[in-house]
Amino acid sequence: TITISTPSNRVLYNRNESVTASYECLDAASGILSCTGTLVNGTAIDTSKAMKNQKFTVDATDNAGTKSKLTYTYSVK
């Protein structure tokens, strides 16, 4: 299971708003081998300029080799 807390999906952020990448990958059965986002978890997302439909993706692989991906879009006004 991949959960992206921020950026929120389909949200419009204000220019220079403080937004920090936050996500989590869980697999109760076999455990998580890797969990990688567009930015490192806890890193500030650049909101210094107006942008439309930016994508933030998290890729996960569990210890059984199963891969998952979740992508959210956001914009900055």
All heavy atoms as TSV, in Angstrom:
chain	resi	resn	atom	element	x	y	z
A	1	THR	N	N	0.837	-1.178	0.000
A	1	THR	CA	C	0.000	0.000	0.000
A	1	THR	C	C	0.881	1.240	0.000
A	1	THR	O	O	1.789	1.349	0.812
A	1	THR	CB	C	-0.905	0.029	1.247
A	1	THR	OG1	O	-1.684	-1.158	1.264
A	1	THR	CG2	C	-1.803	1.235	1.247
A	2	ILE	N	N	0.598	2.165	-0.897
A	2	ILE	CA	C	1.306	3.443	-0.948
A	2	ILE	C	C	0.333	4.532	-0.513
A	2	ILE	O	O	-0.787	4.599	-1.000
A	2	ILE	CB	C	1.817	3.760	-2.367
A	2	ILE	CG1	C	2.774	2.674	-2.848
A	2	ILE	CG2	C	2.480	5.135	-2.396
A	2	ILE	CD1	C	3.159	2.805	-4.317
A	3	THR	N	N	0.786	5.384	0.399
A	3	THR	CA	C	0.001	6.523	0.854
A	3	THR	C	C	0.828	7.786	0.650
A	3	THR	O	O	1.959	7.857	1.122
A	3	THR	CB	C	-0.357	6.385	2.345
A	3	THR	OG1	O	-1.028	5.155	2.556
A	3	THR	CG2	C	-1.230	7.540	2.802
A	4	ILE	N	N	0.270	8.759	-0.075
A	4	ILE	CA	C	0.910	10.062	-0.228
A	4	ILE	C	C	0.098	11.062	0.579
A	4	ILE	O	O	-1.070	11.295	0.289
A	4	ILE	CB	C	0.972	10.497	-1.714
A	4	ILE	CG1	C	1.757	9.483	-2.545
A	4	ILE	CG2	C	1.589	11.896	-1.828
A	4	ILE	CD1	C	1.754	9.768	-4.050
A	5	SER	N	N	0.721	11.623	1.610
A	5	SER	CA	C	0.048	12.629	2.433
A	5	SER	C	C	0.166	14.009	1.804
A	5	SER	O	O	-0.795	14.771	1.763
A	5	SER	CB	C	0.647	12.651	3.835
A	5	SER	OG	O	0.485	11.390	4.449
A	6	THR	N	N	1.381	14.362	1.360
A	6	THR	CA	C	1.600	15.611	0.631
A	6	THR	C	C	2.657	15.382	-0.431
A	6	THR	O	O	3.612	14.652	-0.177
A	6	THR	CB	C	2.067	16.781	1.538
A	6	THR	OG1	O	3.148	16.356	2.342
A	6	THR	CG2	C	0.961	17.318	2.385
A	7	PRO	N	N	2.477	15.912	-1.612
A	7	PRO	CA	C	1.423	16.844	-1.976
A	7	PRO	C	C	0.076	16.135	-2.070
A	7	PRO	O	O	0.012	14.953	-2.390
A	7	PRO	CB	C	1.860	17.354	-3.346
A	7	PRO	CG	C	2.633	16.225	-3.945
A	7	PRO	CD	C	3.337	15.598	-2.774
A	8	SER	N	N	-0.965	16.865	-1.782
A	8	SER	CA	C	-2.314	16.307	-1.905
A	8	SER	C	C	-2.704	16.220	-3.369
A	8	SER	O	O	-2.242	17.004	-4.191
A	8	SER	CB	C	-3.313	17.183	-1.149
A	8	SER	OG	O	-2.984	17.199	0.223
A	9	ASN	N	N	-3.544	15.254	-3.682
A	9	ASN	CA	C	-3.967	15.046	-5.067
A	9	ASN	C	C	-4.930	16.134	-5.521
A	9	ASN	O	O	-5.881	16.480	-4.811
A	9	ASN	CB	C	-4.620	13.674	-5.205
A	9	ASN	CG	C	-4.700	13.212	-6.639
A	9	ASN	OD1	O	-3.881	13.579	-7.475
A	9	ASN	ND2	N	-5.667	12.372	-6.934
A	10	ARG	N	N	-4.643	16.688	-6.697
A	10	ARG	CA	C	-5.488	17.702	-7.343
A	10	ARG	C	C	-5.674	18.960	-6.503
A	10	ARG	O	O	-6.736	19.578	-6.514
A	10	ARG	CB	C	-6.844	17.107	-7.703
A	10	ARG	CG	C	-6.750	15.966	-8.671
A	10	ARG	CD	C	-8.124	15.492	-9.084
A	10	ARG	NE	N	-8.024	14.240	-9.785
A	10	ARG	CZ	C	-8.787	13.189	-9.558
A	10	ARG	NH1	N	-9.739	13.257	-8.661
A	10	ARG	NH2	N	-8.623	12.081	-10.230
A	11	VAL	N	N	-4.632	19.341	-5.789
A	11	VAL	CA	C	-4.692	20.527	-4.945
A	11	VAL	C	C	-3.947	21.672	-5.618
A	11	VAL	O	O	-2.975	21.458	-6.328
A	11	VAL	CB	C	-4.103	20.227	-3.543
A	11	VAL	CG1	C	-3.857	21.491	-2.756
A	11	VAL	CG2	C	-5.028	19.320	-2.789
A	12	LEU	N	N	-4.427	22.880	-5.375
A	12	LEU	CA	C	-3.781	24.084	-5.871
A	12	LEU	C	C	-3.090	24.761	-4.696
A	12	LEU	O	O	-3.747	25.204	-3.745
A	12	LEU	CB	C	-4.826	25.025	-6.488
A	12	LEU	CG	C	-4.315	26.339	-7.044
A	12	LEU	CD1	C	-3.323	26.108	-8.183
A	12	LEU	CD2	C	-5.488	27.170	-7.542
A	13	TYR	N	N	-1.765	24.794	-4.735
A	13	TYR	CA	C	-0.985	25.442	-3.687
A	13	TYR	C	C	-0.693	26.885	-4.093
A	13	TYR	O	O	-0.619	27.211	-5.271
A	13	TYR	CB	C	0.336	24.695	-3.453
A	13	TYR	CG	C	0.154	23.330	-2.857
A	13	TYR	CD1	C	0.304	22.184	-3.633
A	13	TYR	CD2	C	-0.167	23.177	-1.519
A	13	TYR	CE1	C	0.135	20.925	-3.081
A	13	TYR	CE2	C	-0.351	21.915	-0.962
A	13	TYR	CZ	C	-0.192	20.801	-1.750
A	13	TYR	OH	O	-0.366	19.543	-1.209
A	14	ASN	N	N	-0.483	27.738	-3.103
A	14	ASN	CA	C	-0.093	29.114	-3.354
A	14	ASN	C	C	1.407	29.178	-3.621
A	14	ASN	O	O	2.170	28.361	-3.090
A	14	ASN	CB	C	-0.429	30.005	-2.152
A	14	ASN	CG	C	-1.912	30.144	-1.958
A	14	ASN	OD1	O	-2.641	30.411	-2.911
A	14	ASN	ND2	N	-2.366	29.955	-0.737
A	15	ARG	N	N	1.800	30.150	-4.414
A	15	ARG	CA	C	3.224	30.348	-4.671
A	15	ARG	C	C	3.941	30.601	-3.340
A	15	ARG	O	O	3.433	31.312	-2.482
A	15	ARG	CB	C	3.434	31.520	-5.617
A	15	ARG	CG	C	4.881	31.611	-6.092
A	15	ARG	CD	C	5.068	32.691	-7.092
A	15	ARG	NE	N	4.306	32.360	-8.302
A	15	ARG	CZ	C	4.157	33.193	-9.308
A	15	ARG	NH1	N	4.670	34.392	-9.268
A	15	ARG	NH2	N	3.468	32.833	-10.369
A	16	ASN	N	N	5.087	29.961	-3.175
A	16	ASN	CA	C	5.938	30.041	-1.980
A	16	ASN	C	C	5.309	29.428	-0.731
A	16	ASN	O	O	5.806	29.645	0.376
A	16	ASN	CB	C	6.384	31.475	-1.710
A	16	ASN	CG	C	7.254	32.003	-2.833
A	16	ASN	OD1	O	8.148	31.299	-3.305
A	16	ASN	ND2	N	6.986	33.213	-3.287
A	17	GLU	N	N	4.243	28.650	-0.902
A	17	GLU	CA	C	3.657	27.934	0.228
A	17	GLU	C	C	4.623	26.829	0.655
A	17	GLU	O	O	5.260	26.177	-0.167
A	17	GLU	CB	C	2.308	27.331	-0.177
A	17	GLU	CG	C	1.581	26.647	0.949
A	17	GLU	CD	C	0.180	26.200	0.556
A	17	GLU	OE1	O	-0.369	26.699	-0.447
A	17	GLU	OE2	O	-0.361	25.344	1.264
A	18	SER	N	N	4.713	26.608	1.939
A	18	SER	CA	C	5.588	25.564	2.464
A	18	SER	C	C	4.888	24.203	2.337
A	18	SER	O	O	3.863	23.962	2.981
A	18	SER	CB	C	5.910	25.852	3.932
A	18	SER	OG	O	6.719	24.821	4.445
A	19	VAL	N	N	5.438	23.349	1.473
A	19	VAL	CA	C	4.875	22.013	1.246
A	19	VAL	C	C	6.027	21.014	1.302
A	19	VAL	O	O	7.027	21.176	0.606
A	19	VAL	CB	C	4.175	21.920	-0.125
A	19	VAL	CG1	C	3.545	20.556	-0.324
A	19	VAL	CG2	C	3.119	23.010	-0.279
A	20	THR	N	N	5.890	20.005	2.126
A	20	THR	CA	C	6.936	19.005	2.306
A	20	THR	C	C	6.434	17.653	1.833
A	20	THR	O	O	5.338	17.232	2.196
A	20	THR	CB	C	7.334	18.915	3.794
A	20	THR	OG1	O	7.758	20.217	4.231
A	20	THR	CG2	C	8.461	17.936	4.004
A	21	ALA	N	N	7.240	16.978	1.025
A	21	ALA	CA	C	6.875	15.648	0.536
A	21	ALA	C	C	6.709	14.691	1.713
A	21	ALA	O	O	7.563	14.627	2.602
A	21	ALA	CB	C	7.949	15.119	-0.412
A	22	SER	N	N	5.597	13.972	1.731
A	22	SER	CA	C	5.335	13.017	2.803
A	22	SER	C	C	4.581	11.821	2.228
A	22	SER	O	O	3.484	11.976	1.680
A	22	SER	CB	C	4.517	13.679	3.912
A	22	SER	OG	O	4.234	12.743	4.933
A	23	TYR	N	N	5.188	10.646	2.336
A	23	TYR	CA	C	4.560	9.424	1.820
A	23	TYR	C	C	5.059	8.212	2.598
A	23	TYR	O	O	6.043	8.297	3.340
A	23	TYR	CB	C	4.850	9.264	0.326
A	23	TYR	CG	C	6.315	9.324	-0.039
A	23	TYR	CD1	C	7.101	8.172	-0.052
A	23	TYR	CD2	C	6.915	10.530	-0.367
A	23	TYR	CE1	C	8.441	8.231	-0.384
A	23	TYR	CE2	C	8.251	10.596	-0.706
A	23	TYR	CZ	C	9.007	9.446	-0.714
A	23	TYR	OH	O	10.335	9.509	-1.037
A	24	GLU	N	N	4.346	7.095	2.407
A	24	GLU	CA	C	4.676	5.875	3.135
A	24	GLU	C	C	4.307	4.672	2.277
A	24	GLU	O	O	3.320	4.696	1.548
A	24	GLU	CB	C	3.878	5.857	4.442
A	24	GLU	CG	C	4.113	4.667	5.305
A	24	GLU	CD	C	3.332	4.757	6.612
A	24	GLU	OE1	O	2.155	5.181	6.588
A	24	GLU	OE2	O	3.895	4.401	7.637
A	25	CYS	N	N	5.098	3.631	2.373
A	25	CYS	CA	C	4.825	2.369	1.688
A	25	CYS	C	C	4.773	1.261	2.737
A	25	CYS	O	O	5.664	1.176	3.585
A	25	CYS	CB	C	5.931	2.059	0.679
A	25	CYS	SG	S	6.202	3.348	-0.550
A	26	LEU	N	N	3.737	0.444	2.676
A	26	LEU	CA	C	3.565	-0.637	3.629
A	26	LEU	C	C	3.199	-1.931	2.911
A	26	LEU	O	O	2.484	-1.902	1.910
A	26	LEU	CB	C	2.458	-0.312	4.636
A	26	LEU	CG	C	2.652	0.916	5.510
A	26	LEU	CD1	C	1.377	1.213	6.280
A	26	LEU	CD2	C	3.804	0.697	6.467
A	27	ASP	N	N	3.688	-3.042	3.418
A	27	ASP	CA	C	3.298	-4.361	2.930
A	27	ASP	C	C	3.357	-5.316	4.116
A	27	ASP	O	O	4.442	-5.698	4.554
A	27	ASP	CB	C	4.217	-4.835	1.813
A	27	ASP	CG	C	3.750	-6.155	1.220
A	27	ASP	OD1	O	3.685	-7.157	1.963
A	27	ASP	OD2	O	3.443	-6.183	0.026
A	28	ALA	N	N	2.187	-5.664	4.641
A	28	ALA	CA	C	2.118	-6.506	5.833
A	28	ALA	C	C	2.577	-7.934	5.571
A	28	ALA	O	O	3.091	-8.603	6.462
A	28	ALA	CB	C	0.697	-6.510	6.383
A	29	ALA	N	N	2.420	-8.410	4.344
A	29	ALA	CA	C	2.735	-9.802	4.040
A	29	ALA	C	C	4.239	-10.062	3.925
A	29	ALA	O	O	4.784	-10.924	4.613
A	29	ALA	CB	C	2.026	-10.226	2.761
A	30	SER	N	N	4.913	-9.326	3.046
A	30	SER	CA	C	6.328	-9.632	2.813
A	30	SER	C	C	7.283	-8.511	3.216
A	30	SER	O	O	8.490	-8.695	3.211
A	30	SER	CB	C	6.551	-9.974	1.335
A	30	SER	OG	O	6.301	-8.854	0.521
A	31	GLY	N	N	6.760	-7.334	3.511
A	31	GLY	CA	C	7.612	-6.199	3.859
A	31	GLY	C	C	8.016	-5.412	2.626
A	31	GLY	O	O	7.875	-5.873	1.499
A	32	ILE	N	N	8.534	-4.223	2.837
A	32	ILE	CA	C	8.905	-3.327	1.742
A	32	ILE	C	C	10.403	-3.404	1.475
A	32	ILE	O	O	11.219	-3.274	2.383
A	32	ILE	CB	C	8.510	-1.868	2.075
A	32	ILE	CG1	C	6.991	-1.725	2.105
A	32	ILE	CG2	C	9.119	-0.873	1.108
A	32	ILE	CD1	C	6.316	-1.924	0.756
A	33	LEU	N	N	10.749	-3.612	0.211
A	33	LEU	CA	C	12.146	-3.604	-0.228
A	33	LEU	C	C	12.578	-2.180	-0.552
A	33	LEU	O	O	13.654	-1.728	-0.167
A	33	LEU	CB	C	12.328	-4.516	-1.445
A	33	LEU	CG	C	13.716	-4.557	-2.064
A	33	LEU	CD1	C	14.712	-5.168	-1.076
A	33	LEU	CD2	C	13.686	-5.372	-3.351
A	34	SER	N	N	11.719	-1.433	-1.283
A	34	SER	CA	C	12.053	-0.047	-1.620
A	34	SER	C	C	10.789	0.793	-1.697
A	34	SER	O	O	9.712	0.306	-2.031
A	34	SER	CB	C	12.808	0.023	-2.946
A	34	SER	OG	O	11.975	-0.363	-4.019
A	35	CYS	N	N	10.967	2.090	-1.402
A	35	CYS	CA	C	9.880	3.067	-1.431
A	35	CYS	C	C	10.512	4.385	-1.848
A	35	CYS	O	O	11.202	5.026	-1.052
A	35	CYS	CB	C	9.224	3.169	-0.060
A	35	CYS	SG	S	7.851	4.340	0.043
A	36	THR	N	N	10.311	4.784	-3.112
A	36	THR	CA	C	11.001	5.937	-3.668
A	36	THR	C	C	10.008	6.911	-4.273
A	36	THR	O	O	9.194	6.529	-5.107
A	36	THR	CB	C	11.999	5.493	-4.762
A	36	THR	OG1	O	12.830	4.471	-4.236
A	36	THR	CG2	C	12.836	6.645	-5.236
A	37	GLY	N	N	10.113	8.174	-3.871
A	37	GLY	CA	C	9.237	9.207	-4.410
A	37	GLY	C	C	9.972	10.128	-5.354
A	37	GLY	O	O	11.202	10.073	-5.478
A	38	THR	N	N	9.214	10.995	-6.022
A	38	THR	CA	C	9.782	12.011	-6.896
A	38	THR	C	C	10.838	12.810	-6.142
A	38	THR	O	O	11.866	13.167	-6.694
A	38	THR	CB	C	8.669	12.943	-7.415
A	38	THR	OG1	O	7.719	12.163	-8.136
A	38	THR	CG2	C	9.208	14.034	-8.312
A	39	LEU	N	N	10.566	13.100	-4.876
A	39	LEU	CA	C	11.520	13.729	-3.965
A	39	LEU	C	C	11.685	12.827	-2.752
A	39	LEU	O	O	10.792	12.054	-2.417
A	39	LEU	CB	C	11.008	15.095	-3.492
A	39	LEU	CG	C	10.849	16.180	-4.544
A	39	LEU	CD1	C	10.126	17.381	-3.949
A	39	LEU	CD2	C	12.207	16.593	-5.068
A	40	VAL	N	N	12.793	12.963	-2.071
A	40	VAL	CA	C	13.021	12.213	-0.837
A	40	VAL	C	C	11.984	12.639	0.195
A	40	VAL	O	O	11.643	13.825	0.301
A	40	VAL	CB	C	14.454	12.480	-0.315
A	40	VAL	CG1	C	14.676	11.840	1.038
A	40	VAL	CG2	C	15.484	11.990	-1.325
A	41	ASN	N	N	11.464	11.672	0.939
A	41	ASN	CA	C	10.487	11.942	1.986
A	41	ASN	C	C	11.025	13.014	2.928
A	41	ASN	O	O	12.162	12.937	3.380
A	41	ASN	CB	C	10.215	10.641	2.758
A	41	ASN	CG	C	8.812	10.550	3.279
A	41	ASN	OD1	O	7.998	11.433	3.092
A	41	ASN	ND2	N	8.526	9.459	3.946
A	42	GLY	N	N	10.216	14.049	3.195
A	42	GLY	CA	C	10.622	15.125	4.078
A	42	GLY	C	C	11.271	16.305	3.379
A	42	GLY	O	O	11.595	17.307	4.018
A	43	THR	N	N	11.456	16.202	2.059
A	43	THR	CA	C	12.069	17.271	1.273
A	43	THR	C	C	11.022	18.314	0.888
A	43	THR	O	O	9.876	17.962	0.582
A	43	THR	CB	C	12.712	16.696	-0.009
A	43	THR	OG1	O	13.671	15.720	0.362
A	43	THR	CG2	C	13.365	17.764	-0.833
A	44	ALA	N	N	11.425	19.579	0.859
A	44	ALA	CA	C	10.519	20.657	0.459
A	44	ALA	C	C	10.215	20.560	-1.032
A	44	ALA	O	O	11.101	20.308	-1.844
A	44	ALA	CB	C	11.144	22.009	0.767
A	45	ILE	N	N	8.940	20.744	-1.371
A	45	ILE	CA	C	8.499	20.779	-2.763
A	45	ILE	C	C	8.605	22.221	-3.249
A	45	ILE	O	O	8.180	23.145	-2.559
A	45	ILE	CB	C	7.060	20.248	-2.882
A	45	ILE	CG1	C	7.030	18.766	-2.489
A	45	ILE	CG2	C	6.495	20.473	-4.272
A	45	ILE	CD1	C	5.650	18.179	-2.357
A	46	ASP	N	N	9.171	22.411	-4.422
A	46	ASP	CA	C	9.370	23.754	-4.972
A	46	ASP	C	C	8.025	24.368	-5.366
A	46	ASP	O	O	7.338	23.879	-6.251
A	46	ASP	CB	C	10.287	23.689	-6.192
A	46	ASP	CG	C	10.589	25.050	-6.791
A	46	ASP	OD1	O	10.267	26.077	-6.150
A	46	ASP	OD2	O	11.138	25.083	-7.898
A	47	THR	N	N	7.652	25.430	-4.683
A	47	THR	CA	C	6.431	26.168	-5.006
A	47	THR	C	C	6.770	27.619	-5.347
A	47	THR	O	O	5.950	28.505	-5.178
A	47	THR	CB	C	5.429	26.129	-3.830
A	47	THR	OG1	O	6.057	26.712	-2.678
A	47	THR	CG2	C	4.963	24.725	-3.521
A	48	SER	N	N	7.983	27.857	-5.830
A	48	SER	CA	C	8.449	29.223	-6.078
A	48	SER	C	C	7.893	29.838	-7.361
A	48	SER	O	O	7.991	31.044	-7.554
A	48	SER	CB	C	9.973	29.266	-6.119
A	48	SER	OG	O	10.468	28.504	-7.207
A	49	LYS	N	N	7.309	29.023	-8.232
A	49	LYS	CA	C	6.740	29.562	-9.465
A	49	LYS	C	C	5.442	28.837	-9.802
A	49	LYS	O	O	5.214	27.711	-9.358
A	49	LYS	CB	C	7.736	29.443	-10.610
A	49	LYS	CG	C	8.163	28.041	-10.904
A	49	LYS	CD	C	9.243	27.996	-11.973
A	49	LYS	CE	C	9.655	26.560	-12.159
A	49	LYS	NZ	N	11.048	26.324	-12.181
A	50	ALA	N	N	4.609	29.499	-10.585
A	50	ALA	CA	C	3.333	28.902	-10.983
A	50	ALA	C	C	3.579	27.697	-11.882
A	50	ALA	O	O	4.407	27.750	-12.792
A	50	ALA	CB	C	2.478	29.937	-11.704
A	51	MET	N	N	2.896	26.599	-11.589
A	51	MET	CA	C	3.023	25.366	-12.369
A	51	MET	C	C	1.669	24.680	-12.390
A	51	MET	O	O	0.972	24.657	-11.381
A	51	MET	CB	C	4.043	24.424	-11.733
A	51	MET	CG	C	5.446	24.992	-11.628
A	51	MET	SD	S	6.563	23.844	-10.799
A	51	MET	CE	C	6.101	24.081	-9.083
A	52	LYS	N	N	1.317	24.098	-13.529
A	52	LYS	CA	C	0.066	23.356	-13.639
A	52	LYS	C	C	0.353	21.868	-13.783
A	52	LYS	O	O	1.307	21.473	-14.446
A	52	LYS	CB	C	-0.739	23.827	-14.847
A	52	LYS	CG	C	-1.316	25.205	-14.692
A	52	LYS	CD	C	-2.223	25.535	-15.837
A	52	LYS	CE	C	-2.831	26.918	-15.627
A	52	LYS	NZ	N	-3.726	27.255	-16.717
A	53	ASN	N	N	-0.498	21.074	-13.171
A	53	ASN	CA	C	-0.495	19.623	-13.323
A	53	ASN	C	C	0.883	18.980	-13.140
A	53	ASN	O	O	1.326	18.195	-13.963
A	53	ASN	CB	C	-1.082	19.234	-14.672
A	53	ASN	CG	C	-2.512	19.695	-14.808
A	53	ASN	OD1	O	-3.298	19.572	-13.876
A	53	ASN	ND2	N	-2.854	20.256	-15.944
A	54	GLN	N	N	1.527	19.324	-12.037
A	54	GLN	CA	C	2.798	18.694	-11.693
A	54	GLN	C	C	2.514	17.289	-11.159
A	54	GLN	O	O	1.529	17.070	-10.462
A	54	GLN	CB	C	3.530	19.513	-10.627
A	54	GLN	CG	C	3.937	20.881	-11.114
A	54	GLN	CD	C	4.897	20.784	-12.282
A	54	GLN	OE1	O	5.993	20.261	-12.146
A	54	GLN	NE2	N	4.467	21.269	-13.428
A	55	LYS	N	N	3.382	16.352	-11.486
A	55	LYS	CA	C	3.189	14.968	-11.036
A	55	LYS	C	C	4.148	14.634	-9.911
A	55	LYS	O	O	5.318	15.009	-9.947
A	55	LYS	CB	C	3.401	14.001	-12.197
A	55	LYS	CG	C	2.325	14.106	-13.234
A	55	LYS	CD	C	2.510	13.080	-14.311
A	55	LYS	CE	C	1.382	13.219	-15.337
A	55	LYS	NZ	N	1.490	12.241	-16.394
A	56	PHE	N	N	3.618	13.949	-8.908
A	56	PHE	CA	C	4.427	13.426	-7.805
A	56	PHE	C	C	4.141	11.928	-7.740
A	56	PHE	O	O	2.997	11.517	-7.552
A	56	PHE	CB	C	4.060	14.102	-6.481
A	56	PHE	CG	C	5.001	13.744	-5.374
A	56	PHE	CD1	C	6.109	14.529	-5.123
A	56	PHE	CD2	C	4.803	12.610	-4.612
A	56	PHE	CE1	C	7.006	14.194	-4.121
A	56	PHE	CE2	C	5.685	12.263	-3.608
A	56	PHE	CZ	C	6.783	13.060	-3.355
A	57	THR	N	N	5.173	11.128	-7.924
A	57	THR	CA	C	5.009	9.682	-8.011
A	57	THR	C	C	5.812	8.969	-6.929
A	57	THR	O	O	6.936	9.365	-6.629
A	57	THR	CB	C	5.465	9.172	-9.393
A	57	THR	OG1	O	4.674	9.812	-10.399
A	57	THR	CG2	C	5.304	7.665	-9.523
A	58	VAL	N	N	5.216	7.928	-6.372
A	58	VAL	CA	C	5.917	7.047	-5.440
A	58	VAL	C	C	5.882	5.638	-6.024
A	58	VAL	O	O	4.825	5.144	-6.409
A	58	VAL	CB	C	5.278	7.065	-4.036
A	58	VAL	CG1	C	5.971	6.069	-3.119
A	58	VAL	CG2	C	5.339	8.467	-3.439
A	59	ASP	N	N	7.068	5.026	-6.115
A	59	ASP	CA	C	7.217	3.649	-6.583
A	59	ASP	C	C	7.619	2.784	-5.400
A	59	ASP	O	O	8.505	3.161	-4.618
A	59	ASP	CB	C	8.307	3.552	-7.654
A	59	ASP	CG	C	7.928	4.270	-8.929
A	59	ASP	OD1	O	7.009	3.789	-9.609
A	59	ASP	OD2	O	8.547	5.309	-9.238
A	60	ALA	N	N	6.985	1.620	-5.281
A	60	ALA	CA	C	7.306	0.703	-4.193
A	60	ALA	C	C	7.509	-0.700	-4.749
A	60	ALA	O	O	6.865	-1.098	-5.717
A	60	ALA	CB	C	6.181	0.682	-3.163
A	61	THR	N	N	8.406	-1.428	-4.108
A	61	THR	CA	C	8.620	-2.843	-4.414
A	61	THR	C	C	8.646	-3.581	-3.090
A	61	THR	O	O	9.358	-3.177	-2.161
A	61	THR	CB	C	9.950	-3.064	-5.163
A	61	THR	OG1	O	9.961	-2.265	-6.344
A	61	THR	CG2	C	10.130	-4.527	-5.539
A	62	ASP	N	N	7.860	-4.654	-2.996
A	62	ASP	CA	C	7.887	-5.425	-1.763
A	62	ASP	C	C	8.950	-6.525	-1.858
A	62	ASP	O	O	9.566	-6.724	-2.899
A	62	ASP	CB	C	6.504	-5.981	-1.412
A	62	ASP	CG	C	5.988	-7.040	-2.362
A	62	ASP	OD1	O	6.764	-7.582	-3.182
A	62	ASP	OD2	O	4.783	-7.341	-2.290
A	63	ASN	N	N	9.176	-7.219	-0.771
A	63	ASN	CA	C	10.213	-8.257	-0.723
A	63	ASN	C	C	9.896	-9.465	-1.599
A	63	ASN	O	O	10.785	-10.267	-1.890
A	63	ASN	CB	C	10.472	-8.692	0.719
A	63	ASN	CG	C	11.220	-7.628	1.493
A	63	ASN	OD1	O	12.166	-7.032	0.990
A	63	ASN	ND2	N	10.789	-7.365	2.716
A	64	ALA	N	N	8.655	-9.572	-2.068
A	64	ALA	CA	C	8.277	-10.652	-2.982
A	64	ALA	C	C	8.480	-10.237	-4.436
A	64	ALA	O	O	8.243	-11.025	-5.348
A	64	ALA	CB	C	6.821	-11.059	-2.746
A	65	GLY	N	N	8.895	-8.980	-4.665
A	65	GLY	CA	C	9.141	-8.497	-6.024
A	65	GLY	C	C	7.964	-7.811	-6.688
A	65	GLY	O	O	8.051	-7.390	-7.835
A	66	THR	N	N	6.851	-7.670	-5.983
A	66	THR	CA	C	5.679	-7.000	-6.535
A	66	THR	C	C	5.906	-5.491	-6.523
A	66	THR	O	O	6.307	-4.929	-5.504
A	66	THR	CB	C	4.418	-7.339	-5.716
A	66	THR	OG1	O	4.272	-8.751	-5.673
A	66	THR	CG2	C	3.177	-6.713	-6.327
A	67	LYS	N	N	5.639	-4.844	-7.671
A	67	LYS	CA	C	5.851	-3.409	-7.803
A	67	LYS	C	C	4.515	-2.673	-7.833
A	67	LYS	O	O	3.552	-3.170	-8.398
A	67	LYS	CB	C	6.641	-3.098	-9.074
A	67	LYS	CG	C	8.021	-3.708	-9.053
A	67	LYS	CD	C	8.784	-3.410	-10.322
A	67	LYS	CE	C	10.105	-4.134	-10.255
A	67	LYS	NZ	N	11.230	-3.310	-10.529
A	68	SER	N	N	4.512	-1.495	-7.232
A	68	SER	CA	C	3.329	-0.638	-7.218
A	68	SER	C	C	3.760	0.792	-7.471
A	68	SER	O	O	4.892	1.172	-7.173
A	68	SER	CB	C	2.618	-0.699	-5.869
A	68	SER	OG	O	2.143	-1.993	-5.608
A	69	LYS	N	N	2.814	1.593	-7.991
A	69	LYS	CA	C	3.091	3.005	-8.271
A	69	LYS	C	C	1.831	3.802	-7.983
A	69	LYS	O	O	0.726	3.371	-8.291
A	69	LYS	CB	C	3.490	3.185	-9.733
A	69	LYS	CG	C	3.755	4.623	-10.143
A	69	LYS	CD	C	4.020	4.751	-11.631
A	69	LYS	CE	C	5.420	4.270	-11.915
A	69	LYS	NZ	N	5.891	4.654	-13.257
A	70	LEU	N	N	2.020	4.985	-7.394
A	70	LEU	CA	C	0.912	5.898	-7.154
A	70	LEU	C	C	1.368	7.283	-7.580
A	70	LEU	O	O	2.450	7.735	-7.187
A	70	LEU	CB	C	0.516	5.904	-5.671
A	70	LEU	CG	C	-0.619	6.836	-5.265
A	70	LEU	CD1	C	-1.926	6.476	-5.983
A	70	LEU	CD2	C	-0.825	6.796	-3.755
A	71	THR	N	N	0.557	7.965	-8.391
A	71	THR	CA	C	0.884	9.297	-8.857
A	71	THR	C	C	-0.232	10.263	-8.512
A	71	THR	O	O	-1.406	9.979	-8.756
A	71	THR	CB	C	1.113	9.304	-10.392
A	71	THR	OG1	O	2.185	8.421	-10.702
A	71	THR	CG2	C	1.437	10.705	-10.899
A	72	TYR	N	N	0.143	11.396	-7.922
A	72	TYR	CA	C	-0.776	12.503	-7.641
A	72	TYR	C	C	-0.362	13.677	-8.509
A	72	TYR	O	O	0.799	13.820	-8.861
A	72	TYR	CB	C	-0.689	12.931	-6.183
A	72	TYR	CG	C	-1.473	12.094	-5.191
A	72	TYR	CD1	C	-2.125	10.936	-5.555
A	72	TYR	CD2	C	-1.544	12.471	-3.859
A	72	TYR	CE1	C	-2.831	10.179	-4.640
A	72	TYR	CE2	C	-2.250	11.731	-2.938
A	72	TYR	CZ	C	-2.903	10.588	-3.325
A	72	TYR	OH	O	-3.597	9.856	-2.416
A	73	THR	N	N	-1.320	14.530	-8.820
A	73	THR	CA	C	-1.009	15.780	-9.533
A	73	THR	C	C	-1.382	16.947	-8.634
A	73	THR	O	O	-2.303	16.857	-7.810
A	73	THR	CB	C	-1.773	15.899	-10.858
A	73	THR	OG1	O	-3.172	15.858	-10.616
A	73	THR	CG2	C	-1.384	14.797	-11.828
A	74	TYR	N	N	-0.649	18.036	-8.794
A	74	TYR	CA	C	-0.913	19.257	-8.042
A	74	TYR	C	C	-0.493	20.448	-8.893
A	74	TYR	O	O	0.235	20.295	-9.870
A	74	TYR	CB	C	-0.173	19.258	-6.699
A	74	TYR	CG	C	1.324	19.314	-6.841
A	74	TYR	CD1	C	2.009	20.512	-6.780
A	74	TYR	CD2	C	2.050	18.141	-7.050
A	74	TYR	CE1	C	3.396	20.568	-6.937
A	74	TYR	CE2	C	3.425	18.187	-7.187
A	74	TYR	CZ	C	4.097	19.391	-7.138
A	74	TYR	OH	O	5.450	19.432	-7.289
A	75	SER	N	N	-0.958	21.613	-8.512
A	75	SER	CA	C	-0.599	22.837	-9.232
A	75	SER	C	C	-0.197	23.906	-8.226
A	75	SER	O	O	-0.533	23.826	-7.047
A	75	SER	CB	C	-1.770	23.343	-10.074
A	75	SER	OG	O	-2.120	22.395	-11.061
A	76	VAL	N	N	0.530	24.915	-8.729
A	76	VAL	CA	C	0.933	26.057	-7.913
A	76	VAL	C	C	0.450	27.308	-8.635
A	76	VAL	O	O	0.701	27.464	-9.825
A	76	VAL	CB	C	2.471	26.105	-7.719
A	76	VAL	CG1	C	2.869	27.323	-6.907
A	76	VAL	CG2	C	2.984	24.817	-7.066
A	77	LYS	N	N	-0.274	28.184	-7.915
A	77	LYS	CA	C	-0.771	29.416	-8.551
A	77	LYS	C	C	0.066	30.613	-8.171
A	77	LYS	O	O	0.759	30.631	-7.185
A	77	LYS	CB	C	-2.224	29.673	-8.196
A	77	LYS	CG	C	-2.484	29.968	-6.744
A	77	LYS	CD	C	-3.919	30.334	-6.542
A	77	LYS	CE	C	-4.176	30.602	-5.071
A	77	LYS	NZ	N	-5.449	31.135	-4.793
